[in-house]
């Protein structure tokens, strides 16, 4: 057998390589032609393999973030537009001296203009508003209750075991439309302001729309013309300062911060005239011999709820015991056995 010379070997190898290359190109072309007919033929290979242009991705993400932010702003504006407070945090006024003094002022004003009797706030409703908010359903009310409970340790830490005394002196109005007893100047205002700011922040952090956009000015309202549209129709458009002139610097007394209530503006008031109360926190101990009417009502309600709850639990336990497997069936089995034995004895 003759061996091929070196030149012939190189020539054959070149031909083989050329043939392989040509076959490979034909195979690739045929493959691509067949891929065109596949369902994913129009898919961008770069996208499909996650090979993307980084600047374009960042641009798209930036645009998406802008759209999201814009949508959130629109929703927030819509919520603010629809915002109508229906609940509030109340510091109830229970000092009988203060209540008596306010009633004297109210009577003095009514004697000068009987029509204003329709504008007077009932003595059971006297309070300081700490914060207003909107709670649209039971879930939001429960969130509001949780927020109120979170305030208690903060307030007690702020006061450090001391009582926060609120002295009332003088009369003022908001635009001659709302008449109120002023809170006298002093450090107590700063403490009350700090409590109000913390309450606002606590409720808002829980997603509740709260506050009214105005600076906090603690006051004790005793009359407001908006209580009766009839007044404006009959010519009473403002509260004349001359009506309360002699009480302009009157000292009404002091109220100690003892309780903060979460109250409804719209639900039916209690029998004592105070607002419907969802929940309360008690701050420290109050030095007095007897609880006020609102506390008695709240205590009675809690006792009834506890009694009902206990009765329901007892009923459930008894029902579960009756339905336990084995117990009821064993009784029936024993009864059946006795009946069977009796029948056998009768036969005998």
KETORKOL-690482 format. One line per field, with one value per residue (C-alpha): z, y, x; residue number from 0. Coordinates in nm, 3 decimals, padded with zeros to 5 digits. Each point is the difference from the previous one (the first is absolute). Example, Ala and Ser with C-alpha at 12.3 -4.5 7.8 and 13.67 -1.06 7.14 Angstrom:
<recs>
zz <- c(00.780 / -00.066)
yy <- c(-00.450 / 00.344)
xx <- c(01.230 / 00.137)
resi <- c(0 / 1)
</recs>
This chain:
<recs>
zz <- c(00.000 / -00.104 / 00.249 / -00.111 / -00.022 / 00.234 / -00.264 / -00.078 / 00.373 / 00.048 / -00.309 / 00.121 / 00.346 / -00.149 / -00.213 / 00.309 / 00.203 / -00.283 / -00.037 / 00.378 / 00.004 / -00.293 / 00.165 / 00.326 / -00.178 / -00.181 / 00.328 / 00.177 / -00.284 / 00.000 / 00.379 / -00.008 / -00.277 / 00.214 / 00.307 / -00.190 / -00.007 / 00.378 / 00.233 / 00.176 / -00.324 / 00.056 / 00.355 / 00.045 / 00.088 / 00.222 / 00.202 / 00.011 / 00.136 / 00.230 / -00.197 / 00.019 / -00.038 / 00.354 / -00.072 / -00.156 / 00.307 / 00.234 / -00.214 / 00.005 / 00.375 / 00.054 / -00.208 / 00.190 / 00.334 / -00.117 / -00.102 / 00.339 / 00.187 / -00.211 / 00.066 / 00.375 / 00.004 / -00.186 / 00.246 / 00.296 / -00.140 / -00.056 / 00.358 / 00.129 / -00.217 / 00.141 / 00.354 / 00.243 / 00.369 / 00.187 / 00.312 / 00.249 / 00.311 / 00.292 / 00.341 / 00.192 / 00.239 / 00.326 / 00.252 / 00.132 / 00.073 / -00.367 / -00.121 / 00.237 / -00.117 / -00.367 / 00.061 / 00.168 / -00.314 / -00.227 / 00.200 / 00.002 / -00.380 / -00.049 / 00.224 / -00.242 / -00.315 / 00.038 / -00.354 / 00.100 / 00.221 / -00.316 / -00.026 / 00.349 / 00.061 / 00.267 / 00.322 / -00.043 / -00.323 / 00.134 / -00.110 / -00.155 / -00.349 / -00.023 / -00.358 / -00.275 / -00.245 / -00.253 / 00.079 / -00.271 / 00.130 / 00.298 / -00.107 / 00.000 / 00.336 / 00.141 / -00.144 / 00.166 / 00.333 / -00.033 / -00.075 / 00.307 / 00.222 / -00.132 / 00.127 / 00.366 / 00.077 / -00.187 / 00.197 / 00.331 / -00.088 / -00.097 / 00.327 / 00.211 / 00.257 / 00.033 / -00.067 / -00.298 / 00.128 / -00.252 / 00.131 / -00.187 / -00.008 / -00.232 / -00.307 / -00.368 / -00.344 / -00.337 / -00.252 / 00.224 / -00.097 / 00.282 / 00.365 / 00.233 / 00.340 / -00.031 / 00.146 / 00.212 / -00.106 / 00.156 / -00.043 / -00.008 / -00.354 / -00.121 / 00.155 / -00.158 / -00.335 / 00.018 / 00.078 / -00.293 / -00.243 / 00.110 / -00.037 / -00.352 / -00.098 / 00.157 / -00.183 / -00.334 / 00.022 / 00.022 / -00.326 / 00.153 / -00.141 / 00.301 / 00.083 / -00.163 / -00.131 / 00.259 / 00.295 / 00.323 / 00.224 / 00.305 / 00.095 / 00.168 / -00.233 / 00.167 / -00.300 / -00.380 / -00.253 / -00.237 / 00.240 / -00.142 / -00.364 / 00.121 / 00.169 / -00.323 / -00.168 / 00.286 / -00.016 / 00.256 / -00.198 / 00.276 / 00.376 / 00.134 / 00.241 / 00.218 / 00.096 / 00.202 / 00.078 / 00.382 / -00.019 / -00.218 / 00.279 / 00.220 / 00.172 / -00.057 / 00.188 / -00.072 / -00.169 / 00.056 / -00.300 / 00.111 / -00.310 / -00.380 / -00.200 / -00.363 / -00.084 / -00.296 / -00.132 / -00.167 / 00.219 / 00.258 / 00.318 / 00.340 / 00.242 / 00.188 / -00.318 / -00.058 / -00.336 / -00.097 / 00.121 / -00.176 / 00.244 / 00.270 / 00.172 / 00.362 / 00.089 / 00.355 / 00.296 / 00.062 / 00.356 / 00.052 / 00.194 / -00.271 / -00.371 / -00.238 / -00.201 / -00.313 / 00.197 / 00.164 / -00.339 / -00.140 / 00.303 / -00.018 / -00.370 / 00.063 / 00.279 / -00.224 / -00.286 / 00.234 / 00.138 / -00.351 / -00.110 / 00.305 / -00.064 / -00.365 / 00.094 / 00.259 / -00.255 / -00.255 / 00.257 / 00.100 / -00.366 / -00.074 / 00.301 / -00.114 / -00.349 / 00.105 / -00.173 / 00.228 / 00.278 / -00.160 / -00.186 / 00.317 / 00.182 / -00.287 / -00.008 / 00.372 / -00.033 / -00.292 / 00.195 / 00.292 / -00.230 / -00.161 / 00.332 / 00.113 / -00.313 / 00.049 / 00.358 / -00.109 / -00.249 / 00.270)
yy <- c(00.000 / 00.331 / 00.284 / 00.333 / 00.275 / 00.297 / 00.236 / -00.233 / -00.034 / 00.376 / 00.037 / -00.261 / 00.158 / 00.340 / -00.150 / -00.172 / 00.322 / 00.192 / -00.267 / 00.007 / 00.377 / 00.000 / -00.265 / 00.197 / 00.318 / -00.187 / -00.158 / 00.338 / 00.158 / -00.283 / 00.025 / 00.373 / -00.050 / -00.254 / 00.224 / 00.276 / -00.216 / -00.058 / 00.194 / 00.185 / 00.109 / 00.365 / 00.008 / 00.217 / -00.233 / 00.264 / 00.036 / -00.375 / -00.063 / 00.304 / 00.168 / 00.357 / 00.349 / 00.129 / 00.370 / -00.090 / -00.207 / 00.284 / 00.240 / -00.233 / -00.051 / 00.373 / 00.058 / -00.273 / 00.153 / 00.340 / -00.151 / -00.174 / 00.320 / 00.198 / -00.258 / 00.008 / 00.381 / -00.009 / -00.255 / 00.204 / 00.318 / -00.184 / -00.127 / 00.350 / 00.138 / -00.258 / 00.046 / 00.069 / -00.054 / -00.207 / -00.100 / 00.192 / -00.036 / 00.169 / 00.117 / 00.007 / 00.288 / -00.141 / 00.274 / 00.117 / 00.347 / 00.049 / -00.138 / 00.227 / 00.307 / -00.076 / -00.045 / 00.342 / 00.152 / -00.182 / 00.118 / 00.357 / -00.003 / -00.157 / 00.265 / 00.262 / -00.191 / -00.297 / -00.117 / -00.103 / -00.278 / -00.213 / 00.058 / -00.122 / -00.320 / -00.227 / -00.026 / -00.377 / 00.062 / 00.237 / -00.113 / 00.098 / -00.141 / -00.146 / -00.134 / -00.058 / -00.292 / -00.202 / -00.362 / -00.150 / -00.353 / -00.233 / -00.106 / 00.363 / 00.058 / -00.295 / 00.146 / 00.329 / -00.177 / -00.160 / 00.340 / 00.149 / -00.279 / 00.066 / 00.359 / -00.096 / -00.097 / 00.305 / 00.240 / -00.161 / 00.021 / 00.365 / 00.087 / -00.217 / -00.079 / 00.361 / 00.125 / 00.228 / 00.276 / 00.209 / 00.343 / 00.180 / 00.376 / 00.247 / -00.017 / 00.003 / -00.071 / -00.138 / 00.257 / 00.094 / -00.336 / -00.227 / 00.106 / -00.173 / 00.017 / 00.065 / -00.213 / 00.228 / 00.047 / -00.222 / -00.303 / -00.227 / 00.122 / -00.127 / -00.341 / -00.013 / 00.104 / -00.278 / -00.255 / 00.125 / -00.017 / -00.353 / -00.107 / 00.143 / -00.177 / -00.331 / -00.007 / 00.104 / -00.265 / -00.257 / 00.128 / 00.207 / 00.342 / 00.231 / 00.369 / 00.303 / 00.181 / 00.277 / 00.069 / -00.156 / 00.248 / -00.170 / 00.145 / -00.089 / 00.071 / 00.104 / 00.141 / -00.001 / 00.152 / -00.295 / -00.212 / 00.158 / 00.121 / 00.166 / 00.270 / 00.132 / -00.004 / 00.216 / 00.258 / -00.141 / 00.000 / 00.053 / -00.011 / 00.355 / 00.049 / 00.220 / -00.311 / -00.149 / 00.317 / -00.034 / -00.354 / 00.099 / -00.075 / -00.230 / -00.293 / -00.316 / -00.251 / -00.283 / -00.337 / -00.278 / -00.215 / -00.334 / -00.162 / 00.018 / -00.142 / -00.106 / 00.143 / 00.001 / 00.327 / -00.172 / -00.288 / 00.052 / 00.169 / -00.161 / 00.066 / 00.253 / 00.207 / -00.113 / -00.137 / -00.368 / -00.134 / -00.287 / -00.028 / 00.192 / 00.019 / 00.107 / 00.209 / -00.056 / 00.013 / 00.262 / 00.123 / 00.004 / -00.195 / -00.096 / -00.086 / 00.227 / -00.108 / -00.084 / -00.231 / -00.171 / -00.062 / -00.134 / -00.222 / -00.139 / -00.073 / -00.182 / -00.210 / -00.102 / -00.088 / -00.211 / -00.181 / -00.077 / -00.119 / -00.228 / -00.147 / -00.070 / -00.167 / -00.217 / -00.100 / -00.094 / -00.209 / -00.188 / -00.061 / -00.131 / -00.232 / -00.145 / -00.061 / -00.163 / -00.341 / -00.297 / 00.173 / 00.035 / -00.331 / -00.189 / 00.124 / -00.112 / -00.339 / -00.054 / 00.087 / -00.237 / -00.279 / 00.049 / -00.013 / -00.316 / -00.171 / 00.097 / -00.149 / -00.326 / -00.022 / 00.056 / -00.286 / -00.230)
xx <- c(00.000 / 00.145 / 00.009 / -00.136 / 00.246 / -00.010 / -00.138 / -00.290 / -00.087 / -00.012 / -00.213 / -00.251 / -00.019 / -00.075 / -00.277 / -00.150 / 00.009 / -00.162 / -00.270 / -00.071 / -00.022 / -00.243 / -00.221 / 00.001 / -00.111 / -00.278 / -00.118 / -00.005 / -00.195 / -00.254 / -00.033 / -00.068 / -00.258 / -00.183 / 00.015 / -00.177 / -00.312 / 00.003 / -00.243 / 00.281 / 00.169 / -00.086 / 00.138 / 00.303 / 00.285 / 00.157 / -00.318 / -00.060 / 00.349 / -00.014 / 00.277 / -00.119 / 00.119 / 00.060 / -00.067 / -00.337 / -00.095 / 00.088 / -00.204 / -00.302 / 00.028 / 00.031 / -00.315 / -00.188 / 00.103 / -00.120 / -00.336 / -00.031 / 00.085 / -00.244 / -00.274 / 00.070 / -00.014 / -00.335 / -00.141 / 00.128 / -00.156 / -00.329 / 00.005 / 00.073 / -00.279 / -00.243 / 00.134 / -00.282 / 00.086 / -00.258 / 00.196 / 00.213 / 00.213 / -00.172 / 00.113 / -00.332 / -00.072 / -00.133 / 00.084 / -00.338 / 00.137 / 00.094 / -00.333 / -00.192 / 00.194 / -00.064 / -00.373 / -00.006 / 00.158 / -00.246 / -00.300 / 00.131 / 00.030 / -00.344 / -00.159 / 00.133 / -00.098 / -00.234 / 00.065 / 00.353 / -00.137 / 00.012 / 00.376 / 00.091 / 00.196 / -00.151 / 00.200 / 00.048 / 00.192 / 00.266 / 00.347 / 00.332 / 00.061 / 00.348 / -00.017 / -00.258 / 00.009 / -00.195 / -00.091 / -00.219 / -00.068 / 00.039 / 00.351 / 00.115 / -00.169 / 00.197 / 00.320 / -00.091 / -00.050 / 00.345 / 00.153 / -00.168 / 00.134 / 00.351 / -00.026 / -00.040 / 00.365 / 00.130 / -00.223 / 00.090 / 00.370 / -00.042 / -00.174 / 00.237 / -00.266 / -00.114 / -00.352 / -00.063 / -00.229 / -00.191 / -00.116 / -00.279 / -00.033 / -00.174 / -00.222 / 00.093 / -00.151 / 00.101 / -00.114 / -00.295 / -00.154 / 00.120 / 00.012 / 00.246 / 00.164 / 00.373 / 00.275 / 00.220 / 00.363 / 00.267 / 00.228 / -00.303 / -00.071 / 00.339 / -00.068 / -00.345 / 00.147 / 00.259 / -00.272 / -00.210 / 00.295 / 00.087 / -00.363 / -00.012 / 00.321 / -00.109 / -00.334 / 00.149 / 00.273 / -00.279 / -00.147 / -00.281 / -00.083 / 00.029 / 00.035 / -00.157 / 00.308 / -00.030 / 00.225 / -00.122 / -00.181 / -00.155 / -00.339 / -00.328 / -00.294 / -00.326 / -00.191 / 00.012 / -00.236 / 00.036 / -00.207 / -00.311 / -00.034 / -00.321 / 00.212 / 00.151 / -00.339 / -00.131 / 00.277 / 00.248 / 00.325 / 00.256 / 00.054 / 00.002 / 00.297 / -00.221 / -00.199 / 00.290 / 00.194 / -00.019 / 00.148 / 00.294 / 00.252 / -00.207 / 00.178 / -00.201 / 00.213 / 00.243 / -00.042 / 00.251 / 00.091 / -00.134 / -00.151 / 00.019 / -00.291 / -00.037 / -00.344 / -00.236 / -00.139 / -00.296 / -00.115 / -00.273 / 00.121 / -00.013 / -00.286 / 00.213 / 00.053 / 00.359 / 00.109 / -00.004 / 00.332 / 00.182 / 00.289 / 00.188 / 00.336 / 00.038 / 00.304 / 00.130 / -00.236 / -00.263 / -00.047 / -00.371 / -00.257 / -00.249 / 00.021 / -00.190 / -00.305 / 00.198 / 00.227 / -00.298 / -00.162 / 00.327 / 00.056 / -00.354 / 00.040 / 00.327 / -00.154 / -00.291 / 00.236 / 00.216 / -00.307 / -00.128 / 00.343 / 00.030 / -00.346 / 00.084 / 00.328 / -00.176 / -00.264 / 00.267 / 00.188 / -00.315 / -00.088 / 00.349 / -00.012 / -00.333 / 00.135 / 00.329 / 00.040 / -00.057 / -00.187 / -00.341 / 00.029 / 00.104 / -00.307 / -00.218 / 00.179 / -00.049 / -00.369 / -00.033 / 00.171 / -00.235 / -00.301 / 00.135 / 00.051 / -00.346 / -00.151 / 00.191 / -00.113 / -00.357 / 00.027 / 00.130)
resi <- c(0 / 1 / 2 / 3 / 4 / 5 / 6 / 7 / 8 / 9 / 10 / 11 / 12 / 13 / 14 / 15 / 16 / 17 / 18 / 19 / 20 / 21 / 22 / 23 / 24 / 25 / 26 / 27 / 28 / 29 / 30 / 31 / 32 / 33 / 34 / 35 / 36 / 37 / 38 / 39 / 40 / 41 / 42 / 43 / 44 / 45 / 46 / 47 / 48 / 49 / 50 / 51 / 52 / 53 / 54 / 55 / 56 / 57 / 58 / 59 / 60 / 61 / 62 / 63 / 64 / 65 / 66 / 67 / 68 / 69 / 70 / 71 / 72 / 73 / 74 / 75 / 76 / 77 / 78 / 79 / 80 / 81 / 82 / 83 / 84 / 85 / 86 / 87 / 88 / 89 / 90 / 91 / 92 / 93 / 94 / 95 / 96 / 97 / 98 / 99 / 100 / 101 / 102 / 103 / 104 / 105 / 106 / 107 / 108 / 109 / 110 / 111 / 112 / 113 / 114 / 115 / 116 / 117 / 118 / 119 / 120 / 121 / 122 / 123 / 124 / 125 / 126 / 127 / 128 / 129 / 130 / 131 / 132 / 133 / 134 / 135 / 136 / 137 / 138 / 139 / 140 / 141 / 142 / 143 / 144 / 145 / 146 / 147 / 148 / 149 / 150 / 151 / 152 / 153 / 154 / 155 / 156 / 157 / 158 / 159 / 160 / 161 / 162 / 163 / 164 / 165 / 166 / 167 / 168 / 169 / 170 / 171 / 172 / 173 / 174 / 175 / 176 / 177 / 178 / 179 / 180 / 181 / 182 / 183 / 184 / 185 / 186 / 187 / 188 / 189 / 190 / 191 / 192 / 193 / 194 / 195 / 196 / 197 / 198 / 199 / 200 / 201 / 202 / 203 / 204 / 205 / 206 / 207 / 208 / 209 / 210 / 211 / 212 / 213 / 214 / 215 / 216 / 217 / 218 / 219 / 220 / 221 / 222 / 223 / 224 / 225 / 226 / 227 / 228 / 229 / 230 / 231 / 232 / 233 / 234 / 235 / 236 / 237 / 238 / 239 / 240 / 241 / 242 / 243 / 244 / 245 / 246 / 247 / 248 / 249 / 250 / 251 / 252 / 253 / 254 / 255 / 256 / 257 / 258 / 259 / 260 / 261 / 262 / 263 / 264 / 265 / 266 / 267 / 268 / 269 / 270 / 271 / 272 / 273 / 274 / 275 / 276 / 277 / 278 / 279 / 280 / 281 / 282 / 283 / 284 / 285 / 286 / 287 / 288 / 289 / 290 / 291 / 292 / 293 / 294 / 295 / 296 / 297 / 298 / 299 / 300 / 301 / 302 / 303 / 304 / 305 / 306 / 307 / 308 / 309 / 310 / 311 / 312 / 313 / 314 / 315 / 316 / 317 / 318 / 319 / 320 / 321 / 322 / 323 / 324 / 325 / 326 / 327 / 328 / 329 / 330 / 331 / 332 / 333 / 334 / 335 / 336 / 337 / 338 / 339 / 340 / 341 / 342 / 343 / 344 / 345 / 346 / 347)
</recs>
